[in-house]
């Protein structure tokens, strides 16, 4: 065996270690012009294989245990598709002498994944541990990265250290790497981001004497495919099956399933009902919304139709609720007009993205009212509904209870001071808010100060349905995505709580119960019923889908993780509570979040790509679909990047897929007048066919289980295999006039096989890039068999079949285009600070000091009521906001800036030194206070939510009046513990909180 590798590259070390462990001798050939970082040349049965690094390790350290082999392959896939694309750029930044914070944060997230694993597989010497050790080892050769690893990830540091001290490992490392500067050397010699490719992609050198071809038609991307058993040499049985399939094609006779209107469940068929979470009508969907719901569902529905399943895909806009009323007020329209406007926007965006719904509806229909009210009546008759008073803010001037979004006021969180916090969240500090805790709350509609008033609402008794729900979940949830199961289990862990299902609004489905006709259903009771009502709008035979016999319909729901509780618990419990037979979710498919560059999507700030933006970029919808599905956040959050979009488009789509399709079909059109030539395959051709069939099997398995990213990688793996097949055999040379008849026959065979591989690509690309798949089908004459999914690779284009002249499929994205789009959607620049007026600043500073003194005296006096103090604090915060504005500082960040300021004060926006507020008399001087603890913002945000929820729970128990002292004390203890954790996360000494509590009690 020969190992061709870039000098000192970690991928070469992977193979060297695997060879040493397995006792295999390899001849090292240093080659810095490789199309990838390392290739192991293996010769078996007179056939020469070229295995990329991870495939080579898997080959050398083959695992006999099937289950362990699957675990190992999963880790190799993670290393290639998740770790390497972040690790290599990070190492480059370190070698360049600077630390990229974004890359470091991404790497930290990945290392957390590794840390959270308890799999013993990584504690043994095997293919996974060898690959991960070799990849992470360069982090130990630079002081900065080694320190980062040791301080923050001691488990990984210990893992690398222990393996490095192994005598065999030590010997291999010494022979491969120099003692210092290794990162700079191999990165400097690499012409591109070195790839850990591994799959069937580099197979098949026919001639045993042929030299290794290092030329490559393109630069491969670092995370193109996954390790599979197809990376192993093809077995005899697979070889025979490939030959049999080619010589006896049946797939070419297949015809696509008819798609009648309406689609109804059929006996003996695989009936699949698909819904995606209803997008809310008050906004324009961004890329994260699109991939999390409608695009993922569309990809799966297209796959199912290719497979011959009987599929119905339903979706629509969720149009009732507070957010719609708020948007209507903002835009000066009625709620109905807002719904009409944004439903059309959503519909146009999804049409542009080629989302192939059977029906795209809306919740503002008579069918929604009838079905939602019918479900409620069933629940009420079954005694699953009860009444309870709820304290809410009420605006006497508007004569209405105020939903959270209709209330604004001062943020109650310490140190914020933002005066326009909403009743559900503060945009100043980003934390969640309880409307009842706002400082000096005001009605958003009229600015009047609301009062607290009780309103009786209806609740669904989830605890009474819990046992039945758990029994059902035991059979359904095993088919769900892992994050959906975890979220559902978290909700069930402490027992279900009753849930309010009504709201004091006007825009919604009316409640059909005496005494509640002025209320509407809460949107999260109402919205999932929209799936049913939209099916009813599609066909009057909707009950065949929704009241079918058990097992007749498989129901798939697609959504982002934030929607899981309502679809895994609330909606199924509602269905069970009616006592009727309902089609309930069998496969709940949830994604994590897609973020934008180094932040989040924000329409108001102009950050990120929204659906209407994508339509105006000039980039085809298929390219957007491809990239979003390539990034689909299936197991963890992923990040949209303009540079990565360009790289994936120009390498994976243009240089790989587009290049293969155009070359293969151009040979047919140019050299055979558009007629597919006759063929006489040899052993090496059947080897290729067997490898394609293995990838096809992986494709079917991946999409059937909604691992859509993996499915896309197998498509690209097949086109890479096709490129390599053409590159190795060079048929364009074999069919030249001066070549022999045998060469002509050989060249024709390679071109015929490659053309049939293109035909297969036209089929399997359909779920991902339907326009591109249709274009390839048009080149091939749009045969019926190209709309059906085969299970094995075989001849789809018979000899003599005529094709059209192919044209380029993909257009490259140039640097200027990407640069301009990146700037355009990076957000609005912060406004320049206005010059401050010294006189105004001085006047406002005096007012702030005076008001601060007043507040302190009220607090120290002990006789003032809570409301009186809150009102004066609100005045103080308002003055501080005016002062910040006068100083040219954003009022929403003024509090933060002060917290960050050094002890002696720091310069404000106008150049004035802002002194720290003096401590009240009787308290310790700041110089004697304990040092401020480090802040963990992420934990603080999570804990703030828990504190708010627990605070609500304690208040509810107190208001109930019948709780025992033990019950109340237990809940208060939980609240105090959460507050202590929150203080630590916010960098506050918890003991200072206890001191304040004690002082209040004395008063």
ABEGO torsion letter per residue (X at the ends): XBBBBBBGBAAAAAAAAAAAAAGBBBBBBBBAABABABBBBBBBGGBBBBBBAAAAAAAABBBABAAAAAAAAAAAAAAAAAAAAAAAAAAAAAAAGBBBAAAAAAAAAAAAAAAABABAAAABBBAAAAAAAAAAAAAAABAAAAAAAAAABAAAAAAAAAAAABAAAAAAAAAABBABGAAAAAAAABABBBBABBEAAABGBABAABBBBABBABBBBABABBBBAAABBBBAAAAAAAAAAAABBAAAABBBBBBBOBBBBBBGBBBBBBBBBBBBAABBBBAAAAAABAAAAAAAAAAAAAAGBBBBBBBEBBABEAAAAAAAAAAGBBAAAAAAAAAAAAAAAAAAAGBBBABBBBABBAAAAAAAAAAAAAAAAAGABBBBBBBBBBBAAAGBBBBAAABBEBBABBGAGBAABBAABBAAAGBBBBAAABBGBBBAAAGBBBBBBBBBBBBBBAAAAAAAAAAAAAAAAAABBAAAAAAAAAAAAAEBBBBBABBBBABEBBBBBBGAAABBBBAAAAAAAAAAAAAAAABAAAAAAAABBBGABBBBBBBBAAAAAAAAAAAAAAAAAAGBBBBBBABBBBBBBBBBEABBBBAAAGBEBBAAAAAAAGBBAAAAAAAAAAABBAABBBBBBAAAAAAAAAAAAAABAAAAAAAAAAAAAAAAGGBBBBBBBBAAAAAAAAAAAAAAAAAAAAAAAGBAAAAAAAAAAAAAAAAAAAAAAGAAAAABAABBAAAAAAAAAAAAAAAAAAAAAAAAAAAABAAAAAAAAAAAGGBAAAABBBABBBBABBBGBBBBBBBBABBBBBAAAAAAAAAAAAEBBBBBBBBBBAAAAAAAAAAAAAAAAAAAAAAAAGABBAAAAAAAAAAAAAAAAAAAAAAGBBAAAAAAAAAABBAAEBBBAAGBBBBBBBBBBGBBBAAABBBBBBBBAAAAAAAAAAAAAAAAAAAAAAAAGABBAAAAAAAAAAAAAAAAAAAAAAGBBAAAAAAAAAAAAAX
